[in-house]
């Protein structure tokens, strides 16, 4: 691999994109930006635009249908949005979602505060938080809400995210429905999802306060059916089972770490996966009562779980960053490994099969470039300064694919995105 500074690489990309035009739209609720509504900004944006979200939109449920956009939080803390529904991204197209927080919100009526459905293209979610709402005492709604729902979408990547399923409904008296089960952290249906360095947690099962029975089961950290999941690094854990009080009975079981049904495949590399703890009793030790069972780490039917060798190799990009700013990319992995990357202006997810992982970048490629050898700390920082983007270019969204060479050979690390913005924006 070649050795080259990031500034030179970015400058080379800018020079190769002299004809590329991407508008940067600033979205602020106080009206000081280009739009005071995120939904309106998404509606007006055209393919390739970058939306800088600089304030909260806690009541907006935004639909992004058929467009290729980048939505990125540009504030000291992640801007909060009630919900985002990404729908029908075309084959060969891509959507990037970065640095935003979704839910919990009663305004969301879709399967989860972050929902990705019917997308033939690539959807890349990085450094985001999603939390499902708590179940309600109505028929079919006792369960906690799924945090991130993916359906009929073969190219979804989740990196450095925190997804937490909503808690199940707490039963207050005997006339109400039974306590609800916890929601999924991530639920996939007929999809292929790659997860890197993320925390997926099932919601807590509802508590039975009526004295009429056990609480609800904890939700799975991740699950679904007719899907494939790749989980590298991070923590995936089932939610705690619901409690029973005040009449002692059995606490309910914790949720599974991962539960998949119907011709599924679960692939893992250096990932911590565990079931949730069982529900408690109040008061404890009642006659014939016991704590709920711990959830299983894996419940995958009928296919087996595949464990890939090697340590998780992850990348954390800053962003967005502006012209002239100093920034740092951090690589994480096994000490002694050689670390590098390739860059491109396209996001095209290509699962390579076996233990190689996912290639996100598109052609043409720049690189590979050598960064260095991973130190004993397991973190390798790489400092750079963003150069001038060039006249007429407001923003640039660059795909970066990490590369790792260690005792297990050459393989792919987690992908990432570098969002560059003109100083004027």
N, C-alpha and C positions, 0 to 999 in steps of 0.2 A: 504494500500500500504506500502511496505517496504521502509526504508530509507537506502540509500547506496551512497557512493561517486562515481562520474563519473569515476575516475581513476580505482577504483576496478571493476566497470562494464565493462569498456573497456578491462582491463586485463583479466577478465573472458571470454570475447568474443575471445580474442587472444588465450587463452588456449584451447578453444573449436574448434579452427580452425587451429590446428597445421599442418594439411595436406592441408590447403587452399593455393593456390599459385596465386597471382595476380601481374602481371608485371606492373610497373609504367613507362610510356613512356613520356619523356620530349620533348616538341615540341617548338622549337625556330627558328624563321626565319633566324637568323644569323649563323645557323649551329652549334652552341655550345651545342645543345641537342642531343637527339637520332634521331630526324627527323627535317628537315627544312621546311617541308610541312605538314599541318594538314591533307590534303586529303591523302597523302602517309602514315601518321601515322595511320589513320583510316583503310586504306586498309590493312596494315600489322598487326594490332592488332587482338587478339583473344578474345573470350568471357571471361569476367571478368577483362580485362585490364583497367587500369586507365590512362587517357591521361591528363597530366598537360600542359595546353596551356599557355606559358609564353611570347608570343608576338602577335602582330596583324598579321592577314592574310586578308587584306582588299579586295583582288581580288579573293580569293578562295571561290568557292561554293562546299561544301563538301556533299557527299552522304554517309549515314550510312545505309546500307541495311542488314537486317537479323542478325546483331550482337548485343551482349549484352555488352555494354561498358559504362564507365563513362568519360565524357568530362568535365573538370573543369578548370576555369580560375585560374591561379596562378601568378598574377602580382598585382602591386599596384593599377591599374585600370583595368576594364574589358577588356580583349583582344577583338579586333574587327574583325569580320569575315563577308565576304560578304553575305553568306547564308549557311544554313544547312538543308538538306533534310533527315528526318528520315523515313525509309521505311521498312515495313515487319518485325517488331520486333515480334518474335514468341510467341505464347501463353505460359505463364509461365515464359517468359523472361522479361528483363527490360533494359531500357536505362536511365541514369541520365545525365542531362545537367545542368551545374551550373556555375554562375559567368562569363557569356560571353555576348557579344553584337553583334547583327546581323543587317546588313543593316544600312541605305539605300544604295543600290548599283545597278547600271545599269547592273552589271554582272548577276543578278538573273533573271532567266526566269521562275521559278516555281511560284506558286500562292503567295508566300510570302517569306521574308528572313528566316523565321523559319517555315518549313512545316513538318507536321507529318501525314503520310497517311498509310492506310492499315496495322496498327499495332494491332495485337491481344493481345500482351503483354502490359506491363506498360511502359509509357514514363513519366518521372518526370522532370519538368523544374523548376529550383529554382534560384532566384536572377539573372535573365537575363533581357536584354533590347532588344527589336526588334522594328524597325521602317521601315514602308513601303516607297517605292519611290514615288515621285510625278508623276502624270499622264502625258502622252505625247500627242501631237496633231496628233494622228493617230487613225484610226477607231478601236473601241473596247478598246483603251488604255487610254482614257481620264481620267478614274477613278484613284484615288490614290490606291496604292497597299495595300493589307492586310498585317498587321505586322506578325501575327501568324495564320497559316491556319492548321486546323485539319480535316481530313476526314477518315471515316470508321475506327475509332480507339476508342474502348470503354473504355479505361483506361488511360486517360491523366490527369496529375495533374500539375497545375501551381501555384507556391508559390512565393510571394514577387517579382513579375516581373513588368516591365513597357513595355506595348505594345501600340504603336501609329500608327494608319493608315496613309498612305501617303496622301498628299493633292491632290485635284483634279487639272486637267490641267487648267491654266488660258488662256482664249480665248483673243488673242491679236487683231484680226481683223475679219470682217464679213465673210471672206472666209474660216475660220477655223471651226472645229466642235465646238459644244456647250461646255461650261465649264464642267469639269469633277466633279463627286461626290467624296467626301472623301472616303478613304478606311476604312475597318474595323480594329479596334484594335485587335480583336480575331474573327475568323470566323470558325464555326464548321458545318460539314456536316456528318450526319449519325454517330454521335460520342457522347461520354459522357465525359464531361470535368469538373473537379473540380478546382475552382480558389480560392486562399487564399491570402488575404492581398496584392492584386495587383492593379495597375492602368491601366485600359483599356480605351483608348481614340480614338474616330474616327478622321479621317483626316478632314481637313478644305476643304469645297467645293471650287471649282475653281471660280475665279473672272472673270466677263465679262468686259473686257476693251474695247470692240468694240462698246459699246453703242447699241447693238442689242438685249438685253434681260437680264434676271436674271442670277445670278451666279449658281453654282452647289450646290446640297444639301450636308450638312455635313454627314460624315460617322458614322455608329453605333459604340459605344464603343465595343459591342459584338453582335454577331448575327449568323445566319445560318438557317438550316432547318433539320428536322427529327433528332434533337439532344436534349440532356439534358444538362443543365448547372447548376452547383451549384456554387454560388458566396458568399464567406464569408469574411466580412471585405473589406477594400480597397475602391477604387473609380472607378466607371464605368460611362463614360460620352460620349455622342455623340459629334461629331465635329461641329464646328461653320459652319453655312451656308455661301455660297459664296456671295461676294459683287457684286453690279452692279455699274459701272461707265464707262464713264462720264455722260451718259444720264440717268436721274433718272427713275428707274422702281422698281419693287418689288425686295427686297433682297430675297435670297433663304432660305428655311427652314433649321434649324439645324438638325443634325442627332439624331436618337433615342439612348437612353442609351443602351437598349437591344432590338433587333428585331429578333423574331424567327417565323418560318413558318412551317406548316405541322406537326401536332401531336407532338408538342414540350412540354417541361417541364422546367420551370425556378424556381430554389429554391434559396432562399436568407436568409442569417443570418447576421444582422448588417452590411449591405452593403449600401453604398451611390450610388444610381443610378439616373442619370438625363439626360435629353436631352440637345443637344447643343443649343446655342443661334442662332437666325436668322441672316442672312447676313445684312450688313449695306448698306447705300446709300451714294454715293459721286457724287455731293453735296447732303446733306440731305434735306428732306422736299420737294422734287419735286412734281409736281401736280399729284395726284392720286397714288403716290408711298408710300410704307410702308416698314418697316423693316420686314425681313422674320420671319416666325413663329418659336417659340421654338420647338425643337423636343420633342417627347413623352419620358417619362422615360421608359415605357415598351410598346412594341407592340408584344404581344405573341398570336399566333393563332394556334389552337383553345383552347389550354389548359390554365388554369389560372396560375398566379404566386403564389407560396407557400412561405410564410414568416415563418421561424423557430424562436422560441424564444431564448433568451439569447444573450450575447455579443460575438463578434468574439474572438476566442482563437487561437493565432498564435505563431509560434516558429521561431526564427532566429538563425541558427547555423553558427559558423565561418567555414572557410575552404578554401583550405585544411590546415590541421594543422599537424605538424611534431612531431616526438618523442621528448619528453622533453620540448615542448613548453607549455606555459600557454595560456589558451583560455577561452572564455565565451560564454555560450548559454544564450539567452534571451527569456523569455516567456512573452507574452502580453495577457491581458484579464481583466475580471471584478474584481475589488478589493474584497478581501474576499474569492475568489474561491481557492479551493485546486488544486494544479498542480502536475502532475506526468507524467510518460512516460513508454513505453516499447521499447525494442530494438530487432533487429534481423539482420541477414545477407542477408535477401532477401527482394525484393521490389515486392509485389503482391497486386495490388489494388483490394479492396473488398468493394464496396458500401453496407452499412448496411441497407439502407432504413429509412424511417421516418425522424426524426430530428437528427439521430445519426451521419451522415456524412460518411466519408471514412476511412477505415482501410487499411493502406499501407503495414504494416509489414507482413512478412511471418513466418512460423514455422521453427525451434524452436524459442520460445520467451524467452527473459530475462526480468524479471520484473513482475508486475509493481513496479516502484520505486517512492517514494514521494520526491518532490523537496521542497515544502513549500507552504505558503499561499500568494496569490497575494496581494502586498501592495497597498496603496491608489494611488500610481503613475500609477498603471496599468502595470508596468514592473517589472519582477522578474528575476534578473541575477543569473546565476549559473556558478561558476568558477571551472575549473579543469585543470589538467596537464596530457598531453598525455604520457602514459607509453611506454616502449620499446615494439615493435611489435613482436619481436621474430626472431630468425635466419631464413633467407631465405624469409621473408615476407616483400615485398616492400611497400604494400599498402593495405588498407582495407576500404570498403565502407559500412557503417552501416546505416540501416534504423531506424529511430526513430519516434514513434507515440506518440504525446502528448495526455494527458488525463486531463479532467477538471471535478471537482465536485463542483457544486454551487446550488443555489436555484432551478434551472431547472433540477437537477439530474446529473448523470454521463454521459458524452458524450465525443466525440473525438475532439481534437484540430487539428490544421494543422499538417500534417506529415513533416518531414525534413530528411536530409541526413548529416551524419558526415563522411567526407573523411579524413582518417588518412594516413600519408605517412612517410616512413622511413627517418631518418635524412640525409642519403646519397643521397636522391633524391630531 
